[in-house]
Amino acid sequence: MRCGYFDADLCRSCSELATPYDAQLAAKDAAVRDALADHPAYDRIGWEAPVASAQQAFRNKAKMVVSGSVDAPVLGIWDPRTGGTDLRGCPLYSEAVHGLLEVLAGFVTTAGLTPYDVGDRRGELKHVLVTESPDGEHLVRLVLRSTEALPRVRKHLPGLLAAAPSVRGVSVNLLPEHKAVLEGEEEVVLTEAETLPMRLGAVTLHLRPRSFFQTNTAVATALYEEAVAWTADLDPASVLDLYCGVGGFALHLAAPGRSVHGVEVSEDAVASARRSAAEAGLDATFAAGDATAGDLPAADLVVVNPPRRGIGADLAARIDASSARALLYSSCHAGSLARDLRHLPSWTPRRVRVLDMFPHTRHYEVLTLLLRD
Ligand SMILES: C[S@@+](CC[C@H](N)C(=O)[O-])C[C@H]1O[C@@H](n2cnc3c(N)ncnc32)[C@H](O)[C@@H]1O
């Protein structure tokens, strides 16, 4: 992929862009092999070829820091050298997102949204967040410092929706603190539609503004389909999906005669998962809570897909002592995966596959199937 921003040294987010794509994939595969090299059952692992991604236009989420001025907003990354670098044409996004970012830049001017100035802590609009569904619909979120600009956003919303008919939902997120985070706790939904339906193969997942969603829709679909394929022979009667988010694994693994239960800390994500299950008529239940706390519900198959820190020694020990027959561990960090596997001594990793969720970076997803010895 060629990128003018990278070539001009304006953006280095794709740190590996200068490396040919095949070599990027090989390096990720090697990194996972390295991380697991000390595992006592390393020789019994069946390694599968990495799942490649499209090399551009694969990101379903654009997270743009807003700087510049009302009349000339900059949507991109904050850079003290330039006072903000505009990345509206970033090749990781689809052409539809490029067009929508142009419309949103115009909206900043029309609605008089003063970009937040990180240096003097003044201004209102901090970030513009856009999510794209596989059907080409969009969810737009404006992260504001306060409610000061909210009436103007409401007033000009019909114009925005007319100019960008692909926009299904718009919300304002309030982030009053001066903090290096993307969003705050409070979300004000401005449109009738509250969710973005993400149609992934046979399952439609409903994405709410503050829920986690894998950023590469095609590779996420491959990940869930792989989970189904790897466990088909086991035919588990019950599945427990920990860190389930909006239910990607749980809902793909749901099947007639099989009970599926997901646990997730975000109430919004749980609401989405419940809605998706009900719409699809799937036998799946979801609970909001801490996956690392309380009793571990019994299940034949346990799926874990934690944040980078991994599942930790306690949860690993409880899974180790459980009656589960199979464990699928989907990880975005091979270091924490390797650490957690040390606390799962009665499990053998049998299949491992890197899925390239984040081309041109050193990040990846790795799926591991573990069975009892
Ligand atoms: C990597 S995401 C995986 C989400 C989901 N499995 C998917 O495929 O989209 C990790 C999820 O874990 C949730 N989470 C973080 N800490 C948690 C905890 N202690 N208990 C339950 N869920 C947690 C996050 O909100 C996030 O949705």
The ligand as an SDF file (V2000), in Angstrom:
LIG
                    3D

 27 29  0  0  0  0  0  0  0  0999 V2000
  -10.8280   -7.7400   22.9420 C   0  0  0  0  0  0  0  0  0  0  0  0
  -12.4520   -7.2650   23.3710 S   0  0  0  0  0  0  0  0  0  0  0  0
  -13.3320   -8.6850   22.8120 C   0  0  0  0  0  0  0  0  0  0  0  0
  -14.7900   -8.4980   22.5390 C   0  0  0  0  0  0  0  0  0  0  0  0
  -15.4990   -9.6130   21.7980 C   0  0  0  0  0  0  0  0  0  0  0  0
  -15.0800  -10.9460   22.1820 N   0  0  0  0  0  0  0  0  0  0  0  0
  -15.3880   -9.4170   20.3020 C   0  0  0  0  0  0  0  0  0  0  0  0
  -14.9960  -10.3330   19.5930 O   0  0  0  0  0  0  0  0  0  0  0  0
  -15.7400   -8.3140   19.8260 O   0  0  0  0  0  0  0  0  0  0  0  0
  -12.4190   -7.4190   25.0970 C   0  0  0  0  0  0  0  0  0  0  0  0
  -13.7490   -7.1580   25.7700 C   0  0  0  0  0  0  0  0  0  0  0  0
  -13.5840   -7.4290   27.1510 O   0  0  0  0  0  0  0  0  0  0  0  0
  -14.3560   -6.5280   27.9020 C   0  0  0  0  0  0  0  0  0  0  0  0
  -13.7850   -6.5720   29.2680 N   0  0  0  0  0  0  0  0  0  0  0  0
  -12.6690   -5.9700   29.7260 C   0  0  0  0  0  0  0  0  0  0  0  0
  -12.4330   -6.3410   31.0030 N   0  0  0  0  0  0  0  0  0  0  0  0
  -13.4230   -7.2150   31.3390 C   0  0  0  0  0  0  0  0  0  0  0  0
  -13.7290   -7.9610   32.5130 C   0  0  0  0  0  0  0  0  0  0  0  0
  -12.9650   -7.8880   33.6120 N   0  0  0  0  0  0  0  0  0  0  0  0
  -14.8120   -8.7590   32.5170 N   0  0  0  0  0  0  0  0  0  0  0  0
  -15.6100   -8.8410   31.4250 C   0  0  0  0  0  0  0  0  0  0  0  0
  -15.3730   -8.1560   30.2720 N   0  0  0  0  0  0  0  0  0  0  0  0
  -14.2930   -7.3680   30.2370 C   0  0  0  0  0  0  0  0  0  0  0  0
  -14.2340   -5.2200   27.1280 C   0  0  0  0  0  0  0  0  0  0  0  0
  -15.3120   -4.3640   27.4140 O   0  0  0  0  0  0  0  0  0  0  0  0
  -14.2620   -5.7300   25.6770 C   0  0  0  0  0  0  0  0  0  0  0  0
  -15.5820   -5.7660   25.1770 O   0  0  0  0  0  0  0  0  0  0  0  0
  1  2  1  0
  2  3  1  0
  2 10  1  0
  3  4  1  0
  4  5  1  0
  5  6  1  0
  5  7  1  0
  7  8  2  0
  7  9  1  0
 10 11  1  0
 11 12  1  0
 11 26  1  0
 12 13  1  0
 13 14  1  0
 13 24  1  0
 14 15  1  0
 14 23  1  0
 15 16  2  0
 16 17  1  0
 17 18  1  0
 17 23  2  0
 18 19  1  0
 18 20  2  0
 20 21  1  0
 21 22  2  0
 22 23  1  0
 24 25  1  0
 24 26  1  0
 26 27  1  0
M  CHG  2   2   1   9  -1
M  END
$$$$
